[in-house]
């Protein structure tokens, strides 16, 4: 798909949005700006030297229908990465089935286009289809298991990253731990704990260049974060992440990074 195709899809999506107004709900979304001390994406170092990134995004929910669209821009503050800007476009649908039951399932399916504006599509651009499932009621202790399957491929035939296509399988566990409030204004604080393990079946992002990935368990990530409401609909979120790397074709070392985000819901 050429880059002009992205704009065409966006126009079609936005033009059909008014049809959703007939259903209950309203147009809403989230604007987010996050700083990452290292840009690690599904196990890979996205910038040389473990450089960080500033990421800005807008995530739109079309009138409570479950349809949504997200645009994310990622830039490195380091001068050496001036030509590595990334712009990701996501279209998705999310919903729940069997709500209130033990086997209630939340799901999201979608398509992502990974665009690199400073280079032609044939150099680095990739596409992705994904399906994410989670089971919020299955464990009485509050642990939420999840599974995500991803299929990636180069956006243009004969691409410079023609070897990067493949699958990923992501197994996760999440838990919200409630503790006493960390500030006088907050009676209690929720600490978000997460762990995920990834089986990489040959997939790699175009941003790292052409690469051949082993078919193996590539890495596991432990995460902890929490939210502070600093104003109406404005949330500050700090987080810590530690990656245990298990396959050298994805990453040759363990990783640790900090994320600091500010998001506004409207």
C-alpha positions as CSV (number, residue, x, y, z in Angstrom):
1,X,0.0,0.0,0.0
2,X,1.3,3.4,-0.9
3,X,1.3,6.2,1.7
4,X,-1.5,8.0,-0.1
5,X,-3.6,5.0,0.7
6,X,-3.4,5.8,4.4
7,X,-5.0,9.2,3.8
8,X,-7.7,7.5,1.7
9,X,-8.6,5.1,4.5
10,X,-8.6,7.9,7.1
11,X,-11.0,9.9,4.9
12,X,-13.4,6.9,4.5
13,X,-13.3,6.3,8.2
14,X,-14.1,9.9,9.2
15,X,-16.8,10.2,6.5
16,X,-18.6,7.2,7.9
17,X,-18.3,8.4,11.6
18,X,-21.6,10.5,11.5
19,X,-23.5,7.3,10.7
20,X,-22.5,6.1,14.2
21,X,-24.2,9.1,15.8
22,X,-27.5,7.3,15.5
23,X,-26.4,5.0,18.2
24,X,-26.1,5.9,21.8
25,X,-22.8,7.5,22.9
26,X,-20.6,10.4,22.0
27,X,-17.4,11.1,20.2
28,X,-14.6,10.8,22.8
29,X,-10.9,10.1,22.9
30,X,-7.6,10.5,24.6
31,X,-4.6,12.7,23.8
32,X,-1.3,11.5,25.2
33,X,2.3,12.6,25.4
34,X,4.8,10.1,26.8
35,X,8.6,10.2,27.3
36,X,10.5,6.9,27.2
37,X,14.0,6.7,28.5
38,X,14.6,3.9,25.9
39,X,12.4,3.1,23.0
40,X,11.9,-0.7,23.3
41,X,9.1,-2.1,21.1
42,X,8.2,-5.8,21.5
43,X,11.7,-6.6,22.6
44,X,13.6,-4.6,19.9
45,X,15.8,-1.5,20.4
46,X,14.2,0.9,18.1
47,X,17.0,3.5,18.2
48,X,20.7,2.9,18.2
49,X,22.4,3.3,21.6
50,X,19.1,2.7,23.5
51,X,18.1,6.3,22.9
52,X,14.7,7.4,24.2
53,X,11.7,8.8,22.5
54,X,9.0,11.4,22.8
55,X,5.6,9.9,21.6
56,X,2.4,11.9,21.1
57,X,-0.9,10.2,20.2
58,X,-4.6,10.8,19.7
59,X,-6.9,7.8,20.2
60,X,-10.5,8.4,19.0
61,X,-13.6,6.4,20.1
62,X,-16.4,6.8,17.5
63,X,-19.6,7.3,19.6
64,X,-19.3,4.2,21.8
65,X,-19.6,1.8,18.8
66,X,-16.3,0.1,19.6
67,X,-14.8,1.5,16.4
68,X,-11.7,3.6,16.9
69,X,-8.7,5.1,15.2
70,X,-5.3,6.1,16.7
71,X,-2.4,8.1,15.3
72,X,1.0,8.0,17.1
73,X,4.1,10.0,16.4
74,X,7.4,8.9,17.8
75,X,10.6,11.0,17.7
76,X,13.9,10.8,19.3
77,X,15.3,13.9,21.0
78,X,18.8,12.8,20.0
79,X,20.3,14.6,16.9
80,X,21.6,11.4,15.5
81,X,18.1,10.0,15.0
82,X,16.7,12.9,13.0
83,X,15.7,10.7,10.1
84,X,14.0,8.0,12.2
85,X,10.7,9.6,12.8
86,X,7.8,7.1,13.0
87,X,4.1,7.7,12.4
88,X,1.7,4.8,13.2
89,X,-1.9,4.7,12.0
90,X,-4.3,2.2,13.7
91,X,-7.9,1.3,12.9
92,X,-9.6,-1.0,15.4
93,X,-12.8,-2.5,16.8
94,X,-13.1,-3.5,20.5
95,X,-16.0,-5.0,22.5
96,X,-16.9,-7.5,25.2
97,X,-18.8,-10.8,25.1
98,X,-20.4,-12.7,28.0
99,X,-20.2,-9.6,30.3
100,X,-20.7,-10.5,34.0
101,X,-19.9,-14.2,33.4
102,X,-16.7,-16.0,34.5
103,X,-15.6,-16.3,30.9
104,X,-16.3,-12.7,30.0
105,X,-13.9,-11.7,27.2
106,X,-12.7,-8.3,26.1
107,X,-11.4,-8.2,22.6
108,X,-9.8,-5.8,20.1
109,X,-9.0,-6.5,16.5
110,X,-7.3,-4.0,14.2
111,X,-4.8,-3.0,11.5
112,X,-1.7,-0.9,11.9
113,X,0.4,0.9,9.3
114,X,3.9,1.8,10.5
115,X,5.0,4.8,8.4
116,X,8.5,6.5,8.3
117,X,7.9,9.9,6.8
118,X,11.5,10.6,6.0
119,X,11.9,7.6,3.7
120,X,10.0,6.0,0.8
121,X,7.5,3.2,1.8
122,X,9.7,0.6,0.2
123,X,12.6,1.2,2.7
124,X,11.0,0.6,6.1
125,X,7.2,0.7,6.2
126,X,5.4,-2.3,7.7
127,X,1.8,-3.3,8.2
128,X,0.1,-5.4,10.9
129,X,-3.1,-7.2,11.7
130,X,-3.7,-8.0,15.4
131,X,-6.3,-9.6,17.7
132,X,-6.1,-9.1,21.5
133,X,-8.1,-11.0,24.0
134,X,-8.4,-10.7,27.8
135,X,-10.4,-12.3,30.5
136,X,-11.1,-9.9,33.4
137,X,-13.4,-12.2,35.4
138,X,-11.8,-15.6,35.1
139,X,-9.6,-15.3,38.2
140,X,-11.2,-14.5,41.6
141,X,-7.9,-13.0,42.8
142,X,-8.2,-10.3,40.2
143,X,-5.4,-11.5,37.9
144,X,-6.3,-10.8,34.3
145,X,-4.8,-13.1,31.6
146,X,-4.4,-12.0,28.0
147,X,-3.3,-13.2,24.6
148,X,-2.5,-11.2,21.6
149,X,-1.6,-12.6,18.1
150,X,0.1,-10.3,15.6
151,X,0.9,-10.8,11.9
152,X,3.4,-8.3,10.3
153,X,4.5,-7.9,6.7
154,X,6.3,-5.3,4.6
155,X,4.0,-2.7,3.1
156,X,5.6,-2.9,-0.4
157,X,6.7,-5.9,-2.3
158,X,10.5,-6.0,-2.9
159,X,10.9,-3.9,0.3
160,X,14.2,-3.4,2.0
161,X,12.7,-5.1,5.0
162,X,11.3,-8.1,3.1
163,X,12.7,-10.5,5.7
164,X,10.9,-8.8,8.6
165,X,7.4,-10.4,8.1
166,X,6.1,-12.9,10.5
167,X,4.0,-13.6,13.6
168,X,4.1,-12.8,17.3
169,X,2.3,-14.5,20.2
170,X,2.1,-12.4,23.4
171,X,0.9,-14.0,26.6
172,X,0.2,-11.6,29.5
173,X,-1.0,-11.3,33.1
174,X,-2.2,-8.1,34.7
175,X,-3.1,-7.2,38.3
176,X,-4.3,-3.9,39.9
177,X,-3.0,-3.7,43.4
178,X,-4.8,-1.2,45.6
179,X,-2.7,0.5,48.3
180,X,-3.1,3.5,50.6
181,X,-3.1,6.8,48.9
182,X,0.3,8.3,48.0
183,X,-1.0,11.9,48.4
184,X,-3.3,13.4,51.0
185,X,-6.0,14.1,48.4
186,X,-6.1,10.4,47.3
187,X,-7.6,7.9,49.7
188,X,-6.2,5.0,47.8
189,X,-3.8,4.3,44.9
190,X,-3.9,1.7,42.2
191,X,-0.6,0.1,41.2
192,X,-0.8,-1.6,37.8
193,X,1.4,-4.7,37.7
194,X,2.0,-6.6,34.4
195,X,4.1,-9.4,33.0
196,X,4.2,-10.7,29.4
197,X,6.1,-13.3,27.5
198,X,6.5,-13.2,23.7
199,X,7.0,-16.0,21.2
200,X,8.4,-14.4,18.1
201,X,7.7,-16.4,14.9
202,X,9.8,-14.3,12.6
203,X,8.5,-10.8,12.9
204,X,10.5,-7.6,13.2
205,X,9.8,-3.8,12.9
206,X,10.9,-2.0,9.8
207,X,12.5,0.7,11.9
208,X,15.4,-1.6,12.8
209,X,16.3,-2.4,9.2
210,X,16.3,-5.8,7.5
211,X,16.7,-8.6,10.0
212,X,16.1,-12.4,10.2
213,X,14.4,-13.3,13.5
214,X,14.6,-16.8,15.1
215,X,11.4,-18.7,15.8
216,X,11.6,-18.8,19.6
217,X,10.6,-17.2,22.9
218,X,12.2,-13.8,22.5
219,X,11.7,-12.0,25.8
220,X,9.6,-11.3,28.9
221,X,8.7,-7.9,30.3
222,X,7.8,-6.9,33.9
223,X,6.0,-3.6,34.3
224,X,4.7,-1.4,37.1
225,X,2.9,1.9,36.7
226,X,0.3,4.1,38.5
227,X,-2.0,7.0,37.7
228,X,-2.2,10.4,39.3
229,X,-5.2,12.7,38.4
230,X,-3.7,16.1,38.3
231,X,-6.9,17.9,37.0
232,X,-10.3,17.0,35.6
233,X,-9.7,14.3,32.9
234,X,-5.9,15.0,33.0
235,X,-3.7,12.0,34.2
236,X,0.0,11.7,35.0
237,X,1.3,8.2,34.6
238,X,4.9,7.1,35.6
239,X,6.0,3.6,34.9
240,X,9.0,1.2,35.1
241,X,9.8,-1.7,32.8
242,X,12.3,-4.5,32.9
243,X,12.9,-6.8,29.9
244,X,14.5,-10.2,30.2
245,X,15.9,-10.9,26.7
246,X,16.1,-14.6,25.7
247,X,16.9,-14.5,22.0
248,X,19.9,-12.7,20.5
249,X,18.2,-12.2,17.1
250,X,15.7,-9.8,18.8
251,X,17.9,-8.3,21.6
252,X,21.3,-9.3,22.9
253,X,20.8,-7.7,26.4
254,X,18.3,-7.2,29.1
255,X,16.6,-3.8,29.1
256,X,15.3,-1.3,31.7
257,X,13.4,1.9,30.9
258,X,11.2,4.5,32.4
259,X,8.1,6.0,31.0
260,X,6.4,9.2,32.0
261,X,3.1,10.1,30.4
262,X,0.5,12.8,30.5
263,X,-3.0,12.1,29.0
264,X,-6.2,14.1,28.6
265,X,-9.6,12.4,28.0
266,X,-12.3,14.3,26.2
